[in-house]
């Protein structure tokens, strides 16, 4: 018996095949095996302007960001050097002078 992949949208294990499509009965998402392979190959990270980001890039914060658990704010225009791209809720790991290690979302930065 072959093992079918979990749904990429809701991670349901109750998927089934319908011709060349995989179908999720819980969220009604449909996908092909080719699209699943393409999605797993490499994720492309883009800044707020649509520029492709890579490890080691220098970015600028485009909006004042509140630091969770603190009364400090990362100001708009703050330059961040040598970023590292990671999977997860926040896409960027970095160190910001005066704040230390931080995680940022790509939608709040632009590439320099």
C-alpha positions as CSV (number, residue, x, y, z in Angstrom):
1,X,0.0,0.0,0.0
2,X,1.4,3.4,-1.0
3,X,1.6,6.3,1.5
4,X,-0.1,9.5,0.3
5,X,1.3,12.8,1.4
6,X,-0.4,15.0,4.0
7,X,-2.3,18.1,2.8
8,X,0.2,21.0,2.3
9,X,-2.5,23.5,3.4
10,X,-4.0,22.0,6.5
11,X,-1.7,19.0,7.1
12,X,-4.5,16.5,7.1
13,X,-3.6,12.8,6.7
14,X,-6.8,11.8,5.1
15,X,-5.9,12.7,1.5
16,X,-6.9,10.6,-1.5
17,X,-6.0,10.5,-5.2
18,X,-8.4,11.6,-7.9
19,X,-6.8,10.9,-11.3
20,X,-3.5,12.8,-11.2
21,X,-4.6,15.1,-8.3
22,X,-4.3,14.7,-4.6
23,X,-7.4,15.9,-2.7
24,X,-7.9,16.8,0.9
25,X,-11.5,16.1,2.1
26,X,-11.1,18.4,5.1
27,X,-10.2,21.6,3.4
28,X,-11.0,20.7,-0.2
29,X,-7.5,21.6,-1.4
30,X,-6.3,20.0,-4.6
31,X,-2.7,19.6,-5.8
32,X,-0.5,17.6,-8.1
33,X,2.6,15.6,-7.3
34,X,4.7,18.0,-9.5
35,X,3.5,21.1,-7.7
36,X,4.4,19.4,-4.3
37,X,7.9,18.7,-5.5
38,X,8.4,22.2,-6.8
39,X,7.2,23.7,-3.5
40,X,9.6,21.5,-1.5
41,X,12.7,22.3,-3.7
42,X,13.4,25.8,-2.5
43,X,11.4,28.6,-0.9
44,X,12.1,32.1,-2.3
45,X,12.1,34.9,0.3
46,X,11.1,38.4,-0.9
47,X,11.1,41.8,0.8
48,X,8.2,44.2,0.8
49,X,9.1,45.5,-2.7
50,X,9.4,42.0,-4.2
51,X,13.2,41.8,-4.3
52,X,14.7,38.3,-3.6
53,X,16.5,38.1,-0.3
54,X,19.5,35.9,0.4
55,X,21.6,35.0,3.4
56,X,24.1,37.8,4.2
57,X,22.1,40.6,2.7
58,X,21.7,44.0,4.3
59,X,18.2,45.2,4.8
60,X,16.3,48.3,6.2
61,X,13.2,48.2,8.4
62,X,10.3,50.0,6.6
63,X,8.0,50.4,9.6
64,X,8.3,51.0,13.4
65,X,8.2,47.6,15.0
66,X,7.3,47.1,18.7
67,X,9.6,44.6,20.5
68,X,7.4,42.0,22.1
69,X,7.9,41.9,25.9
70,X,9.6,45.3,26.0
71,X,8.7,48.9,25.7
72,X,11.4,49.4,23.0
73,X,10.7,50.1,19.3
74,X,12.8,49.2,16.3
75,X,12.6,52.5,14.4
76,X,11.8,52.8,10.7
77,X,15.1,53.0,8.7
78,X,17.1,50.8,11.0
79,X,19.8,49.1,9.0
80,X,20.4,45.4,9.6
81,X,23.5,43.7,8.2
82,X,24.2,40.0,7.6
83,X,20.8,38.5,7.8
84,X,20.0,34.7,7.9
85,X,16.9,33.3,6.3
86,X,15.0,30.6,8.2
87,X,11.7,28.8,7.9
88,X,9.0,29.6,10.4
89,X,6.7,32.4,11.4
90,X,9.5,35.0,11.2
91,X,11.7,34.5,8.1
92,X,14.8,36.5,9.2
93,X,17.2,35.9,12.0
94,X,19.5,38.9,12.7
95,X,21.3,41.0,15.3
96,X,20.2,44.6,15.6
97,X,22.6,47.1,17.4
98,X,21.1,48.1,20.7
99,X,18.5,45.2,20.7
100,X,20.5,42.0,20.2
101,X,19.2,38.9,18.4
102,X,15.9,39.4,16.7
103,X,13.5,37.7,14.3
104,X,11.8,39.8,11.6
105,X,9.2,39.1,8.9
106,X,10.1,39.8,5.3
107,X,7.0,42.0,4.8
108,X,8.5,44.7,7.1
109,X,11.9,45.0,5.4
110,X,13.5,46.2,2.1
111,X,16.8,45.1,0.6
112,X,19.5,47.7,0.3
